[in-house]
Amino acid sequence: MNGIKAYQETAVCTQNRGQLIVTLYDGAINFLKQAIVDLEQADYASKGIRIAKANDIILELNTVLDMDKGGQIAQNLRSLYNFMHHHLSEANLKKDATMIQDVIKLLEELKQGWQAITS
């Protein structure tokens, strides 16, 4: 296990900022897809944990936005991240897979945008 952890840490440290953001989007998307499966299986505890992990990623993305340099784009991203955070919190309470899917779609669109500019 230590070898895998070392590889993951090295991969994160050597990625440029855009690639790291894409990786974070992938993580949040995967957690949310798993949360939908958990919801379908009535495993509400796991669903809540996975939504919380996705929300943690979204909150981190929001926190590191450079509002001074990012201008309108950073403001738009902040609004989107805040929407996603609140939408996921509500989805968790309501046990609503459609609301989770809404956030997955947004994250996938953002991820595609970042992939386009980092390729």
Sine and cosine of phi, psi and omega as CSV:
sin_phi,cos_phi,sin_psi,cos_psi,sin_omega,cos_omega
0.00,0.00,-0.57,0.82,-0.03,-1.00
-0.89,0.46,-0.57,0.82,0.03,-1.00
-0.90,0.44,-0.66,0.75,0.01,-1.00
-0.91,0.41,-0.70,0.71,0.00,-1.00
-0.89,0.45,-0.66,0.75,0.02,-1.00
-0.90,0.44,-0.66,0.75,0.03,-1.00
-0.88,0.47,-0.72,0.70,-0.01,-1.00
-0.88,0.47,-0.68,0.73,0.00,-1.00
-0.91,0.42,-0.65,0.76,0.03,-1.00
-0.91,0.42,-0.67,0.75,0.01,-1.00
-0.87,0.49,-0.68,0.74,0.00,-1.00
-0.92,0.40,-0.67,0.74,-0.05,-1.00
-0.93,0.37,-0.45,0.89,-0.06,-1.00
-0.99,-0.12,-0.08,1.00,0.02,-1.00
-0.98,0.19,0.54,-0.84,0.12,-0.99
-0.98,0.22,0.15,-0.99,-0.10,-0.99
-0.85,0.52,-0.68,0.73,0.00,-1.00
-0.89,0.45,-0.68,0.73,0.02,-1.00
-0.91,0.42,-0.61,0.79,0.02,-1.00
-0.90,0.43,-0.66,0.76,0.03,-1.00
-0.89,0.45,-0.67,0.74,0.05,-1.00
-0.87,0.49,-0.67,0.74,0.03,-1.00
-0.89,0.46,-0.65,0.76,0.03,-1.00
-0.91,0.42,-0.67,0.74,0.07,-1.00
-0.86,0.51,-0.70,0.71,0.03,-1.00
-0.84,0.54,-0.69,0.72,0.00,-1.00
-0.88,0.48,-0.73,0.69,0.00,-1.00
-0.89,0.45,-0.68,0.73,0.01,-1.00
-0.87,0.49,-0.71,0.70,-0.01,-1.00
-0.89,0.45,-0.68,0.73,0.05,-1.00
-0.86,0.50,-0.66,0.75,-0.04,-1.00
-0.94,0.33,-0.60,0.80,0.07,-1.00
-0.90,0.43,-0.64,0.77,0.06,-1.00
-0.92,0.40,-0.58,0.82,0.03,-1.00
-0.90,0.45,-0.61,0.79,0.04,-1.00
-0.90,0.43,-0.67,0.74,0.05,-1.00
-0.88,0.47,-0.70,0.71,0.03,-1.00
-0.86,0.51,-0.67,0.74,0.00,-1.00
-0.89,0.46,-0.70,0.72,0.02,-1.00
-0.89,0.45,-0.49,0.87,0.00,-1.00
-1.00,-0.06,0.12,0.99,0.00,-1.00
0.86,0.51,0.50,0.87,0.09,-1.00
-0.99,-0.10,0.98,0.20,-0.15,-0.99
-0.94,0.35,-0.50,0.86,0.03,-1.00
-0.91,0.41,-0.74,0.67,0.02,-1.00
-0.90,0.43,-0.63,0.78,0.05,-1.00
-0.84,0.54,-0.72,0.69,-0.01,-1.00
-0.90,0.43,-0.64,0.77,0.01,-1.00
-0.91,0.43,-0.69,0.72,-0.04,-1.00
-0.93,0.37,-0.64,0.77,0.06,-1.00
-0.90,0.44,-0.65,0.76,0.03,-1.00
-0.89,0.46,-0.64,0.77,0.02,-1.00
-0.91,0.41,-0.67,0.75,0.05,-1.00
-0.89,0.45,-0.67,0.74,0.02,-1.00
-0.89,0.45,-0.60,0.80,0.05,-1.00
-0.88,0.48,-0.67,0.74,0.03,-1.00
-0.90,0.44,-0.71,0.70,0.00,-1.00
-0.89,0.46,-0.67,0.74,0.02,-1.00
-0.90,0.43,-0.61,0.79,0.04,-1.00
-0.91,0.41,-0.69,0.72,0.05,-1.00
-0.85,0.52,-0.63,0.77,0.00,-1.00
-0.92,0.38,-0.67,0.74,-0.06,-1.00
-0.90,0.43,-0.59,0.80,-0.09,-1.00
-1.00,0.04,0.02,1.00,0.06,-1.00
-0.87,0.50,0.72,-0.70,0.06,-1.00
-1.00,-0.06,1.00,-0.10,-0.10,-1.00
-0.93,0.36,-0.46,0.89,0.01,-1.00
-0.95,0.31,-0.73,0.68,-0.04,-1.00
-1.00,0.07,-0.44,0.90,-0.12,-0.99
-0.99,0.16,-0.32,0.95,0.04,-1.00
0.82,0.58,-0.69,-0.73,-0.07,-1.00
-0.90,0.43,-0.57,0.82,0.01,-1.00
-0.89,0.45,-0.71,0.70,0.01,-1.00
-0.90,0.44,-0.63,0.77,0.04,-1.00
-0.89,0.45,-0.67,0.74,0.02,-1.00
-0.91,0.42,-0.67,0.74,0.04,-1.00
-0.90,0.44,-0.66,0.75,0.03,-1.00
-0.86,0.52,-0.69,0.72,0.02,-1.00
-0.89,0.46,-0.68,0.73,0.02,-1.00
-0.90,0.44,-0.72,0.70,0.00,-1.00
-0.89,0.46,-0.65,0.76,0.05,-1.00
-0.90,0.44,-0.68,0.74,0.05,-1.00
-0.86,0.51,-0.74,0.67,-0.03,-1.00
-0.87,0.50,-0.70,0.72,-0.01,-1.00
-0.86,0.52,-0.75,0.66,-0.02,-1.00
-0.93,0.36,-0.62,0.79,0.00,-1.00
-0.90,0.44,-0.66,0.75,0.02,-1.00
-0.94,0.35,-0.61,0.80,0.05,-1.00
-0.88,0.47,-0.68,0.74,0.03,-1.00
-0.93,0.38,-0.67,0.74,0.02,-1.00
-0.87,0.50,-0.62,0.79,0.01,-1.00
-0.90,0.43,-0.71,0.70,0.01,-1.00
-0.91,0.41,-0.66,0.75,-0.06,-1.00
-1.00,0.09,-0.15,0.99,-0.08,-1.00
0.82,0.57,0.79,0.61,-0.13,-0.99
-0.92,-0.39,0.97,-0.25,-0.01,-1.00
-0.91,0.42,-0.52,0.85,0.00,-1.00
-0.90,0.43,-0.64,0.77,0.03,-1.00
-0.92,0.40,-0.60,0.80,0.06,-1.00
-0.90,0.43,-0.68,0.73,0.00,-1.00
-0.89,0.46,-0.57,0.82,0.07,-1.00
-0.83,0.55,-0.71,0.71,-0.02,-1.00
-0.94,0.33,-0.62,0.78,0.06,-1.00
-0.84,0.54,-0.70,0.71,0.00,-1.00
-0.87,0.49,-0.69,0.72,0.03,-1.00
-0.89,0.47,-0.72,0.70,0.00,-1.00
-0.89,0.45,-0.63,0.78,0.02,-1.00
-0.91,0.42,-0.63,0.77,0.04,-1.00
-0.91,0.42,-0.70,0.72,0.04,-1.00
-0.89,0.45,-0.66,0.75,0.01,-1.00
-0.87,0.49,-0.69,0.72,0.02,-1.00
-0.88,0.48,-0.63,0.77,0.04,-1.00
-0.88,0.47,-0.72,0.70,0.01,-1.00
-0.92,0.39,-0.61,0.80,0.04,-1.00
-0.89,0.46,-0.62,0.78,-0.02,-1.00
-0.90,0.43,-0.61,0.79,-0.05,-1.00
-1.00,0.04,-0.23,0.97,0.01,-1.00
-0.98,-0.20,-0.07,1.00,-0.02,-1.00
-0.99,0.16,0.00,0.00,0.00,0.00
